[in-house]
Structure formats: structure tokens, C-alpha cells
Amino acid sequence: MDYKAYIAEKLAVDGVSPEEILESIAVPPDPTLGDYALPCFKFAKILRKSPVAIAEELAKRYETDEIVSSVSAVNGYLNFQVDRAGLFKNFRESFSPLLTEEGEKAWTGYAAREFTKNSDMGAKKTVCIDYSSVNIAKPFHIGHLSTTVIGGALSRIYRFLGYNVVGINHLGDYGTQFGKLISAYKRWGNRADVEAGGIHAINDLYVRFNSEATEEMEAEAREYFRLIENGDREANELFETFKSITLAYVKKIYDRLHVTFDSYCGESFYIDKIPAVIEKLEKKGLLVESRGAKVVDLEEYGMPPFIVLRSDGASLYATRDLAAAFYRKETYDFDKCLYVVAYQQNLHFQQLFRVIERMGEPWAKDLVHVAYGMVSLEDGAMSTRKGKVVWLEDVLSRSVEKAAAILAEKNPDLKDREKVAEQVGVGAVIFGALYNNKIKDIVFSYDKALNFDGETSVYVQYTCARAASVLDKLGGVPFHSGEGAQLNEREFALVKALAEFPDTVRAAAVHYEPSMIARWCMNAAQLFNKFYIDCRIVNAETEELRSLRKTLTHIAFSTLKKGLGLLGIEVPKEM
Ligand code: ARG
């Protein structure tokens, strides 16, 4: 079993879950203080004792074992001294599946199975993840980067932990803008142009309509939208054409980012499911009239009313989300439903979840808005108002181009150069979007993201390539048995970092925070490189050391590759 989890369970602080204890156990910056430390300040309130007293009590109670050789209380911290050989033995055992090819493939859900007694994680649970959720006929721009890569990472993370994941692309495919588009198409467009120009041609039509629209054109657009709604054949065929062109376009980008969806049910899918939801609201006596509109009053929660139907009887974005939530619960019976959407929509989701709670649905508590900050480019922020939209495709291409130039310079004989440039360039964009706490606004810089020596995916990828080339040279060397290993500082630090991987994945799921995995990758890669520089691996001093170091290198490579893989980043064989 994972030894940190083992320590957490053994500590058993009343009123605190082992999960919480586990997350609090940290590696102190100064190793003379201990190999691990548990700050007890957090528990003072619950236990109504001083942190100093708590640490002392825990220290007294803790019986040392194979891994923890001594425990001491210092100023409210519980410090653990670890027996290196004991730690390595446990590590070698926990990670042994990674040492065979089949084992490595099957190494999913590992983290969940190892430590789930008191947590609500684990197999057989279903999580719906609503992410990316693009708008038909509109640009797929840099504003969609975060939702796509955060949602994609969360999908992989939850799958890794044994969940059944339903990835949902809640398409923006309903609204008067489609009437405008048809009107514009009829005026200025034709099938050949739209098919050749794809999404860009469609977007141009839409932009042109908005800049030239007269009263009369607006009326015409409303009429076309009515035709779509009433099932008019021609209007719907045109709409389907716009939709399939948009989807074909975005799917190419999804392939590059390694994301997939199980459902593309967009807003229009829910139109015929709205009456049933309205009826439920009415039965509960929650619908009130307000200036002709039908709303749910949320004043007692300090929120504006949730508008369900406009005065002309039309539904809104919010109404469609309400119907979608019920549909998802009925269809997937989720344990959790995540909405990976920018923080600008905080209020919308607070209202939505509150309305469902007021309807008496106990699963309202399982709805989570996973909010994130804005991404802009160093060389020009994205702005739709000025018509200056940064297409995500262009960001990827530019990054790949720059990656190719750097690779050509660093390694002129590189095989598969195009493929590697794609892996490096796209990886840099993904990592750049995932490296910080998701709620932060970020400014993306190509040069920073592609720096081989920076806190970047390139650095981690390069580390993997380095480890792979060492492993190539160690073909016949056996793995270490795990017994009686003497670790030096570098090896010990690396083992500690690698051992955190399963916990990190789990914490990333609990906090909906893929950045935890990105940070883990960075730290583990840095410690691997220190180990690589200071310790001879291929020409190690003894056979025993050679197999120990091979084992470490192998596990470092495999976990780093998994870590990047969970983020959607591939690892080139060579760089
Ligand atoms: N299409 C929406 C937008 O671009 C995002 C939809 C998010 N998902 C949801 N269920 N509301 O703002």
C-alpha cells in the first residue's frame, strides 16, 4: 500500500478524515527537519487543543514501523524520519506493475484502489463532464483552450481512477444567430464557397451580417429562425450544413489535443424537454410572473431571478441548461456532473444549482461548476469586440512551427521531426494552460512555453527522452528486488517525489485541478535530472546500484509519461 496513505490512516485524528491528513503531509524544504511533516495547526479548532499539544500527542502515540523510523513533535509539526531501505521496499512493491509491459497498460485506477476506505472515490461511479461546449458557426478561439484541456484532463484523470466518464460537448446550436446566418448566406453566400472556406467562410458571413444589418434584415433573420424551429426543411438543411462544417473543423483540433466526447447533445436537443421541466417548476409552485416573463425568485439567496421563459414564451440558455441537467441525471444517473466553464458564468451556475435544489432534487449537491480564468496571448489580447479573434488552430500551428525551428537547431538529425514538433508544440500550449491554478488568468507566451530549461512540458518531455535513452542502454540489467537498498540523497529525493504520483492524481480529481499533476511532473522531472547528473547509471559502481538506478529510471519514465498523458501530452521517443 501507498505508505503516505498508510501513515495517514495510522494517525487517525478524531474528526479529521484520513484523506485530509494525507493531503496535509508534506515534504519540508529543510530535510534535517524530517523527511515528511504534518502541520497540526489545521486541527487545533476541531480538537480544541494547541497545535503543539496535538503534535506531541500524535508523536507519543505513533508506533514506528518498517518505513517510519522515528517521529518527533517540533513547534506544532509532527516530523517523520523515514527508513530509506524500508521506503524503497514499499515503493518498489507499489510500483511493480509498471515494470512489465502488461502491468503498465493495466495500471489504471491504481490510486483509487489503494486508498479508498474513507473516501468517496472509486470504481463504478459515473461522472459527467460538460466541457469545451463550442458554439456552432462561431470561431473556436483561444478562449476555448482552457475548458477543452481542463475538461480533457479531468476526463482522463477520472477514468484513470476507475470512474465511468461521460464527456459532453454541450453545443451552442440554438438561437436567433442561426436565423442571421441563413439570411446572410442567402444574400452573399453559396454552397461552394462555404464548403471550400469552411468555418472561416461561415464566420465571415455572420460578421458581415452583424456589421451591415438593417431593421429589415433583422426581421428576416427572426423569420428564418422561426422557420428552423418550425421544422422547415430548407432552413434546417442549411443549419445542418453549418453544424457539420463546424464539427468537422473542431474535431480536427480535438484530435490534436487528444480529447474525445461521448455526447454532442447541444442546446437544441433540449427544446422538446423544456415543457416537462416547466411543469415540474409549476407543480412545486416555484414559477412566478415578472413583467410577462416566467421566473424563479432567488431573492432570499441574494441572487437575481432565474428567468425560465421570456415574455414572448421563448426559452433561454439557462432554461436549456435546466432541462439538460434533468436529462443527464435521468440518462446517466451520475454521481457528479461537472461544468467546466469560465468564471464569467459563476452566477448562472449558482442560480441553476439553487433552482434544482429548490425543486427538491437531492442530486443538486452533485453539480459542480469547475470555473477557470482567462487565457490571453502575450502579443495581443483576444478581443471579439474589435473583431480580433485569436483562433486556437493558429495558436497551435504557431507553437508547432516554433517548436520545429528549435528542434532543428538543437538536434539536426532528429528522426520523425514533424511528429515530434507536433508533440512538443501542442504539448507546450496544453501545459501552459494547465500549469497554474485553474482560476488564475494567464498570459500565454510561446517563448516561455517552449523553453527547454523552463517550467515547461518540453523540459519534462526532454527528461523522458533522456530516461528512455538510458533505459535503452540497460536492456539486460535486471530490476532491483527491493530488499536492502541503500539510497543516497539524490535517489531518496527522487523516490519520495515519484511515490507521490498516485496521491497527486487523486488530489487533482478531488480539487478538479489538473495543475497539481503538471506541478508534480515538473518537480519529479527536476529531481530525476539531478539524480541523472550526479549518479552514474549505465556505469554504476556496482551491479546492485546499476539495477537500483535502472529501476528508478524506469519508474520515473513511466510515471512521467503517465502524468503528461493524463494532461493530454505525448512523449516523443527521442528529442
Ligand atoms: N457554449 C457556451 C459558451 O460558449 C458554454 C456552454 C457551457 N455548458 C453549459 N452546460 N452551459 O459560453
Residues whose N, C-alpha, C, O or C-beta is under 5 A from the ligand:
A	BS01	LIG	D130 S133 V134 N135 H170 G172 D321 V341
